[in-house]
Every structure is written in C-alpha cells, then in structure tokens.
C-alpha cells in the first residue's frame, strides 16, 4: 500500500552547484550522495520533515536524466510514493490499467526497490513507487 510521499526528484545540470545551493542558500543539511549505476544517476538527498528532496544528475553524462536535461534543462523530474508492498501496488495498479516503464521493480538508491509509472497514466507526471530496504 502507498504510505507516504517519499521524495520529490529534481533533475539538475550541475550536481555540486545544486548541493551548494540547497545547503548554503536554503540551509538544508545534506544527507549524502550516491551513484546509482542501474539508473545511470548521481544523486544527493536532503531530508525534510516527513519526506526528502532528491537531486538527480546523469552519471557520466548518460541515461534518461541526460536526455531529460537536454530537453528541459532541469526541473522537477518525478514524485515518489513510498510503499510497504511494491509488488502488491504494481499488481493493483496494472489491473487498473496503469502503464509502467519496466515490467518489475528494480534496485534504486539506498538498496530500495523502485518502479516508475508512465506519465501518460498520471496526467503527464512521472510517478515513482519506492519500497525502502528493510534496513533503511
């Protein structure tokens, strides 16, 4: 079941400059950074009460975030809902006609399991569903 807003992801053309902005200008503490090889992204997380902001940047200039930045130049990339049963949520939403960008959840940041719903299924918004790893 969907349990919370997990994070809002922002695609950024310069990860270090964006990290500095969030820390220095907005006063938000950096939780850490992580390269997610499977998604070809470098990420930075900032916790906010009950949720977080994820900055996403292409790893080695490749992958879907690189294409997004070429088209749009940065901005809100997706919103992510936290799930306590991602397989059940995927099954339930597929039965309702939602289209996903992959057949099954994949590994995401923090060893979580993630899957994306096609924006055509959600009024043009890319939605991620994330089931955190048991130790996160």
C-alpha positions as CSV (number, residue, x, y, z in Angstrom):
1,X,0.0,0.0,0.0
2,X,1.1,3.5,-0.7
3,X,2.1,5.0,2.7
4,X,3.7,8.4,2.1
5,X,5.3,10.9,-0.2
6,X,8.9,9.6,-0.2
7,X,10.6,12.3,-2.2
8,X,10.5,14.9,-4.9
9,X,13.3,14.5,-7.5
10,X,14.8,17.5,-9.3
11,X,17.0,16.9,-12.4
12,X,20.0,19.3,-12.2
13,X,22.6,20.1,-14.7
14,X,25.3,20.8,-12.1
15,X,25.0,18.5,-9.1
16,X,27.7,20.2,-6.9
17,X,26.3,23.7,-7.6
18,X,22.8,22.5,-6.7
19,X,24.1,20.8,-3.5
20,X,25.7,24.0,-2.5
21,X,22.5,26.0,-3.2
22,X,20.4,23.7,-1.0
23,X,23.0,23.7,1.8
24,X,24.2,27.3,1.8
25,X,21.2,29.3,0.5
26,X,18.3,27.2,1.8
27,X,20.1,25.9,4.9
28,X,19.1,22.2,4.4
29,X,21.5,19.6,5.6
30,X,22.8,17.1,3.0
31,X,22.1,13.5,4.0
32,X,24.6,12.2,1.4
33,X,25.3,11.4,-2.2
34,X,25.1,8.1,-4.1
35,X,25.8,6.9,-7.6
36,X,23.0,4.6,-8.8
37,X,24.7,2.7,-11.6
38,X,21.4,0.8,-12.5
39,X,19.7,4.2,-13.2
40,X,22.8,5.9,-14.6
41,X,22.4,8.7,-12.0
42,X,24.3,10.5,-9.3
43,X,22.0,11.6,-6.5
44,X,22.0,13.8,-3.5
45,X,19.4,13.6,-0.7
46,X,18.1,16.3,1.6
47,X,15.7,15.2,4.4
48,X,12.7,17.4,5.0
49,X,10.1,16.7,7.7
50,X,8.3,13.5,6.6
51,X,9.9,13.5,3.1
52,X,13.1,14.4,1.2
53,X,14.3,16.1,-1.9
54,X,16.5,14.1,-4.3
55,X,18.7,15.9,-6.7
56,X,19.4,13.7,-9.8
57,X,22.2,14.2,-12.3
58,X,23.4,11.9,-15.1
59,X,26.2,9.5,-14.2
60,X,29.0,10.0,-16.8
61,X,26.6,12.1,-18.9
62,X,24.5,9.1,-19.9
63,X,21.0,7.8,-19.3
64,X,17.4,9.2,-19.1
65,X,18.4,12.1,-16.9
66,X,20.9,13.3,-19.5
67,X,18.1,13.2,-22.1
68,X,15.7,15.0,-19.7
69,X,18.2,17.8,-19.2
70,X,18.8,18.1,-22.9
71,X,15.1,18.6,-23.5
72,X,14.1,20.6,-20.4
73,X,17.3,22.0,-18.9
74,X,16.4,20.8,-15.4
75,X,13.4,20.9,-13.1
76,X,11.1,18.6,-11.2
77,X,11.6,15.2,-12.7
78,X,9.3,13.0,-10.7
79,X,7.5,12.5,-7.4
80,X,7.9,9.3,-5.5
81,X,5.5,7.5,-3.2
82,X,6.7,5.1,-0.5
83,X,5.1,1.7,-0.5
84,X,5.1,-1.1,2.1
85,X,4.2,-3.7,-0.6
86,X,5.5,-2.6,-4.0
87,X,4.6,-5.9,-5.7
88,X,1.1,-5.6,-4.5
89,X,0.8,-2.0,-5.5
90,X,2.2,-2.8,-9.0
91,X,-0.3,-5.6,-9.4
92,X,-3.2,-3.5,-8.2
93,X,-2.3,-0.5,-10.4
94,X,-1.7,-2.7,-13.5
95,X,-5.2,-4.2,-13.0
96,X,-6.5,-0.6,-13.1
97,X,-4.7,0.0,-16.5
98,X,-1.6,1.9,-15.4
99,X,1.4,1.5,-17.7
100,X,4.9,1.1,-16.1
101,X,8.2,1.9,-17.6
102,X,9.5,-1.6,-16.7
103,X,8.0,-5.0,-16.1
104,X,9.0,-5.2,-12.5
105,X,10.7,-3.1,-9.7
106,X,14.4,-2.6,-10.0
107,X,17.1,-1.6,-7.5
108,X,17.2,2.1,-6.7
109,X,19.1,4.4,-4.3
110,X,19.6,3.1,-0.7
111,X,19.0,-0.5,-2.0
112,X,15.3,0.2,-2.3
113,X,13.1,-1.4,-4.9
114,X,11.6,1.1,-7.4
115,X,9.4,1.2,-10.4
116,X,8.1,4.2,-12.5
117,X,4.6,4.7,-13.8
118,X,4.5,6.1,-17.3
119,X,3.5,9.8,-17.3
120,X,0.6,9.1,-19.8
121,X,-1.1,7.2,-16.9
122,X,-0.8,10.1,-14.5
123,X,-1.7,13.3,-16.3
124,X,1.8,13.9,-17.6
125,X,3.6,13.4,-14.2
126,X,6.3,10.7,-13.8
127,X,5.5,8.8,-10.7
128,X,8.0,6.5,-8.9
129,X,6.9,3.9,-6.3
130,X,9.7,3.0,-3.8
131,X,9.8,0.3,-1.2
132,X,12.7,1.1,1.1
133,X,15.2,-1.7,2.0
134,X,14.4,-3.3,5.4
135,X,17.5,-1.6,7.0
136,X,16.7,1.9,5.7
